[in-house]
Amino acid sequence: MQRALDKLYLACIWVAALSVLLMSLIIPVGVFARYVLGFGAQWPEPIAILLMVIFTFFGAAAAFRAGSHIAVAMLTDRLPAAGQWACRKAVLLLMGVISLFMIVYGTQLCLETMGQTLASLPWMAVGWTYTPVPLGAACTLIFVLEALVWGPQHQRDVVRFDAHDEPKAEEQPA
């Protein structure tokens, strides 16, 4: 099960990274077309916005699993161990509720807007632009359930970017 969740985590990272890469290629194309070629292409802006939405929701799921999301721990760090445990569980339960909300209402939004198209991209249904919301929320919910069952995963090698740079104790030269 952990391997499947690791693959989902890495897929979220790849989707988010490719979205940023494509966005950083598409935006200059729009600027070049407008200011050098003298005409404003209509497609770069909505595609860049869609890529930003994809990056946001899949990146948030990966950041949650890695424990790199924004957290204010000033109050919880001052609580006794039992209070800290209760706050962690409450946060996970609230994240689960929020994820479920985004899955249900995000899916509903997608389905209700599938008959509409974007003015600048008439071939694309509006509903497709909202699909990262329920899909990213589903990934987050899976990671929330993982944290509830197996605990936080942010110290595992797969989520630590520096894990491959440090030699293990048995690999260090004597």
C-alpha positions as YAML, in Angstrom:
chain: A
units: angstrom
residues:
- id: 1
  name: MET
  ca: [0.00, 0.00, 0.00]
- id: 2
  name: GLN
  ca: [2.85, 2.38, 0.83]
- id: 3
  name: ARG
  ca: [4.38, 1.89, -2.62]
- id: 4
  name: ALA
  ca: [1.08, 2.79, -4.29]
- id: 5
  name: LEU
  ca: [0.78, 5.92, -2.14]
- id: 6
  name: ASP
  ca: [4.40, 6.81, -2.91]
- id: 7
  name: LYS
  ca: [3.61, 6.51, -6.63]
- id: 8
  name: LEU
  ca: [0.54, 8.73, -6.20]
- id: 9
  name: TYR
  ca: [2.68, 11.27, -4.34]
- id: 10
  name: LEU
  ca: [5.32, 11.26, -7.09]
- id: 11
  name: ALA
  ca: [2.59, 11.55, -9.74]
- id: 12
  name: CYS
  ca: [1.24, 14.65, -7.94]
- id: 13
  name: ILE
  ca: [4.72, 16.14, -7.94]
- id: 14
  name: TRP
  ca: [5.22, 15.39, -11.65]
- id: 15
  name: VAL
  ca: [1.82, 16.80, -12.61]
- id: 16
  name: ALA
  ca: [2.50, 19.98, -10.60]
- id: 17
  name: ALA
  ca: [6.04, 20.33, -11.98]
- id: 18
  name: LEU
  ca: [4.97, 19.81, -15.59]
- id: 19
  name: SER
  ca: [2.22, 22.37, -15.10]
- id: 20
  name: VAL
  ca: [4.74, 24.97, -13.93]
- id: 21
  name: LEU
  ca: [7.10, 24.09, -16.77]
- id: 22
  name: LEU
  ca: [4.38, 24.39, -19.42]
- id: 23
  name: MET
  ca: [3.10, 27.61, -17.87]
- id: 24
  name: SER
  ca: [6.56, 29.13, -17.96]
- id: 25
  name: LEU
  ca: [6.82, 28.21, -21.65]
- id: 26
  name: ILE
  ca: [3.33, 29.37, -22.65]
- id: 27
  name: ILE
  ca: [3.37, 32.81, -20.98]
- id: 28
  name: PRO
  ca: [6.43, 34.03, -22.93]
- id: 29
  name: VAL
  ca: [4.77, 32.82, -26.15]
- id: 30
  name: GLY
  ca: [1.79, 35.08, -25.39]
- id: 31
  name: VAL
  ca: [4.07, 38.01, -24.58]
- id: 32
  name: PHE
  ca: [6.11, 37.43, -27.74]
- id: 33
  name: ALA
  ca: [2.98, 37.24, -29.89]
- id: 34
  name: ARG
  ca: [1.56, 40.44, -28.43]
- id: 35
  name: TYR
  ca: [4.64, 42.67, -28.33]
- id: 36
  name: VAL
  ca: [6.88, 41.32, -31.09]
- id: 37
  name: LEU
  ca: [4.44, 39.94, -33.64]
- id: 38
  name: GLY
  ca: [1.81, 42.59, -32.91]
- id: 39
  name: PHE
  ca: [-1.21, 40.37, -32.28]
- id: 40
  name: GLY
  ca: [-2.64, 39.03, -29.06]
- id: 41
  name: ALA
  ca: [-3.08, 35.27, -29.09]
- id: 42
  name: GLN
  ca: [-6.19, 34.32, -27.14]
- id: 43
  name: TRP
  ca: [-5.12, 30.87, -25.95]
- id: 44
  name: PRO
  ca: [-2.03, 31.47, -23.72]
- id: 45
  name: GLU
  ca: [-3.81, 33.15, -20.81]
- id: 46
  name: PRO
  ca: [-6.62, 30.59, -20.24]
- id: 47
  name: ILE
  ca: [-4.19, 27.70, -20.69]
- id: 48
  name: ALA
  ca: [-1.78, 29.29, -18.20]
- id: 49
  name: ILE
  ca: [-4.63, 29.78, -15.71]
- id: 50
  name: LEU
  ca: [-5.67, 26.14, -16.11]
- id: 51
  name: LEU
  ca: [-2.08, 25.03, -15.55]
- id: 52
  name: MET
  ca: [-1.94, 27.19, -12.41]
- id: 53
  name: VAL
  ca: [-5.08, 25.50, -11.08]
- id: 54
  name: ILE
  ca: [-3.57, 22.09, -11.81]
- id: 55
  name: PHE
  ca: [-0.32, 23.08, -10.10]
- id: 56
  name: THR
  ca: [-2.19, 24.44, -7.08]
- id: 57
  name: PHE
  ca: [-4.38, 21.42, -6.32]
- id: 58
  name: PHE
  ca: [-1.91, 18.64, -7.11]
- id: 59
  name: GLY
  ca: [0.95, 20.57, -5.54]
- id: 60
  name: ALA
  ca: [-1.13, 21.09, -2.39]
- id: 61
  name: ALA
  ca: [-1.77, 17.35, -2.13]
- id: 62
  name: ALA
  ca: [1.95, 16.61, -2.44]
- id: 63
  name: ALA
  ca: [2.83, 19.39, 0.02]
- id: 64
  name: PHE
  ca: [0.36, 17.96, 2.53]
- id: 65
  name: ARG
  ca: [1.96, 14.53, 2.39]
- id: 66
  name: ALA
  ca: [5.46, 16.00, 2.61]
- id: 67
  name: GLY
  ca: [4.48, 18.09, 5.62]
- id: 68
  name: SER
  ca: [5.62, 21.24, 3.83]
- id: 69
  name: HIS
  ca: [2.29, 23.06, 3.88]
- id: 70
  name: ILE
  ca: [1.92, 26.28, 5.82]
- id: 71
  name: ALA
  ca: [1.22, 25.69, 9.50]
- id: 72
  name: VAL
  ca: [1.21, 28.00, 12.46]
- id: 73
  name: ALA
  ca: [2.38, 25.92, 15.39]
- id: 74
  name: MET
  ca: [3.01, 28.67, 17.93]
- id: 75
  name: LEU
  ca: [0.02, 27.64, 20.06]
- id: 76
  name: THR
  ca: [0.15, 23.88, 19.54]
- id: 77
  name: ASP
  ca: [3.89, 23.70, 20.33]
- id: 78
  name: ARG
  ca: [3.11, 25.04, 23.81]
- id: 79
  name: LEU
  ca: [0.48, 22.38, 24.54]
- id: 80
  name: PRO
  ca: [1.25, 19.17, 26.42]
- id: 81
  name: ALA
  ca: [1.82, 16.03, 24.32]
- id: 82
  name: ALA
  ca: [-1.81, 14.93, 24.62]
- id: 83
  name: GLY
  ca: [-3.03, 18.35, 23.44]
- id: 84
  name: GLN
  ca: [-0.65, 18.30, 20.50]
- id: 85
  name: TRP
  ca: [-1.87, 14.82, 19.51]
- id: 86
  name: ALA
  ca: [-5.51, 15.97, 19.74]
- id: 87
  name: CYS
  ca: [-4.78, 19.04, 17.59]
- id: 88
  name: ARG
  ca: [-3.01, 16.92, 14.95]
- id: 89
  name: LYS
  ca: [-5.98, 14.55, 14.79]
- id: 90
  name: ALA
  ca: [-8.45, 17.47, 14.63]
- id: 91
  name: VAL
  ca: [-6.48, 19.03, 11.75]
- id: 92
  name: LEU
  ca: [-6.47, 15.72, 9.87]
- id: 93
  name: LEU
  ca: [-10.22, 15.28, 10.37]
- id: 94
  name: LEU
  ca: [-10.90, 18.86, 9.23]
- id: 95
  name: MET
  ca: [-8.67, 18.35, 6.18]
- id: 96
  name: GLY
  ca: [-10.67, 15.22, 5.40]
- id: 97
  name: VAL
  ca: [-13.94, 17.14, 5.65]
- id: 98
  name: ILE
  ca: [-12.62, 19.95, 3.43]
- id: 99
  name: SER
  ca: [-11.33, 17.42, 0.90]
- id: 100
  name: LEU
  ca: [-14.70, 15.65, 0.81]
- id: 101
  name: PHE
  ca: [-16.44, 19.00, 0.32]
- id: 102
  name: MET
  ca: [-14.17, 19.84, -2.62]
- id: 103
  name: ILE
  ca: [-14.64, 16.39, -4.15]
- id: 104
  name: VAL
  ca: [-18.44, 16.51, -3.94]
- id: 105
  name: TYR
  ca: [-19.01, 20.12, -4.93]
- id: 106
  name: GLY
  ca: [-16.07, 20.23, -7.34]
- id: 107
  name: THR
  ca: [-17.47, 17.23, -9.19]
- id: 108
  name: GLN
  ca: [-20.90, 18.84, -9.22]
- id: 109
  name: LEU
  ca: [-19.39, 22.05, -10.62]
- id: 110
  name: CYS
  ca: [-17.56, 20.09, -13.33]
- id: 111
  name: LEU
  ca: [-20.68, 18.25, -14.39]
- id: 112
  name: GLU
  ca: [-22.87, 21.36, -14.42]
- id: 113
  name: THR
  ca: [-20.45, 23.34, -16.60]
- id: 114
  name: MET
  ca: [-19.62, 20.66, -19.16]
- id: 115
  name: GLY
  ca: [-22.14, 22.17, -21.60]
- id: 116
  name: GLN
  ca: [-20.41, 25.57, -21.58]
- id: 117
  name: THR
  ca: [-17.26, 26.49, -23.48]
- id: 118
  name: LEU
  ca: [-14.58, 29.09, -22.94]
- id: 119
  name: ALA
  ca: [-14.83, 32.05, -25.30]
- id: 120
  name: SER
  ca: [-11.12, 32.01, -26.07]
- id: 121
  name: LEU
  ca: [-10.99, 28.19, -26.31]
- id: 122
  name: PRO
  ca: [-14.27, 27.09, -27.93]
- id: 123
  name: TRP
  ca: [-13.09, 23.48, -28.15]
- id: 124
  name: MET
  ca: [-12.74, 23.18, -24.35]
- id: 125
  name: ALA
  ca: [-15.70, 22.69, -22.03]
- id: 126
  name: VAL
  ca: [-15.58, 24.82, -18.87]
- id: 127
  name: GLY
  ca: [-16.10, 21.69, -16.79]
- id: 128
  name: TRP
  ca: [-12.68, 20.37, -17.79]
- id: 129
  name: THR
  ca: [-11.04, 23.47, -16.34]
- id: 130
  name: TYR
  ca: [-12.52, 22.62, -12.93]
- id: 131
  name: THR
  ca: [-11.48, 18.94, -12.86]
- id: 132
  name: PRO
  ca: [-8.23, 19.60, -10.96]
- id: 133
  name: VAL
  ca: [-10.34, 20.65, -7.95]
- id: 134
  name: PRO
  ca: [-11.98, 17.27, -7.21]
- id: 135
  name: LEU
  ca: [-8.98, 15.27, -8.47]
- id: 136
  name: GLY
  ca: [-6.48, 17.17, -6.32]
- id: 137
  name: ALA
  ca: [-8.88, 16.99, -3.37]
- id: 138
  name: ALA
  ca: [-9.16, 13.22, -3.86]
- id: 139
  name: CYS
  ca: [-5.36, 12.92, -3.70]
- id: 140
  name: THR
  ca: [-5.33, 15.07, -0.57]
- id: 141
  name: LEU
  ca: [-8.07, 12.93, 1.02]
- id: 142
  name: ILE
  ca: [-6.06, 9.79, 0.29]
- id: 143
  name: PHE
  ca: [-3.01, 11.35, 1.97]
- id: 144
  name: VAL
  ca: [-5.15, 12.47, 4.92]
- id: 145
  name: LEU
  ca: [-6.45, 8.92, 5.38]
- id: 146
  name: GLU
  ca: [-2.88, 7.64, 5.13]
- id: 147
  name: ALA
  ca: [-1.80, 10.05, 7.87]
- id: 148
  name: LEU
  ca: [-4.71, 8.97, 10.07]
- id: 149
  name: VAL
  ca: [-3.88, 5.28, 9.67]
- id: 150
  name: TRP
  ca: [-0.07, 5.20, 9.42]
- id: 151
  name: GLY
  ca: [0.92, 8.62, 10.75]
- id: 152
  name: PRO
  ca: [2.74, 11.45, 9.00]
- id: 153
  name: GLN
  ca: [4.92, 10.50, 6.05]
- id: 154
  name: HIS
  ca: [7.14, 13.57, 5.80]
- id: 155
  name: GLN
  ca: [10.27, 11.88, 7.19]
- id: 156
  name: ARG
  ca: [10.29, 9.04, 4.68]
- id: 157
  name: ASP
  ca: [12.95, 9.09, 1.95]
- id: 158
  name: VAL
  ca: [10.40, 9.45, -0.86]
- id: 159
  name: VAL
  ca: [9.21, 12.82, 0.46]
- id: 160
  name: ARG
  ca: [12.58, 14.20, 1.56]
- id: 161
  name: PHE
  ca: [14.40, 15.99, -1.25]
- id: 162
  name: ASP
  ca: [17.70, 15.72, 0.63]
- id: 163
  name: ALA
  ca: [17.47, 12.00, 1.45]
- id: 164
  name: HIS
  ca: [19.52, 10.92, -1.55]
- id: 165
  name: ASP
  ca: [22.36, 13.36, -0.82]
- id: 166
  name: GLU
  ca: [23.19, 11.95, 2.61]
- id: 167
  name: PRO
  ca: [25.07, 8.66, 2.75]
- id: 168
  name: LYS
  ca: [23.66, 6.17, 5.22]
- id: 169
  name: ALA
  ca: [25.75, 5.32, 8.30]
- id: 170
  name: GLU
  ca: [26.87, 1.95, 6.88]
- id: 171
  name: GLU
  ca: [27.89, 3.62, 3.57]
- id: 172
  name: GLN
  ca: [30.17, 6.24, 5.14]
- id: 173
  name: PRO
  ca: [33.89, 5.61, 4.69]
- id: 174
  name: ALA
  ca: [35.78, 4.64, 7.85]
...
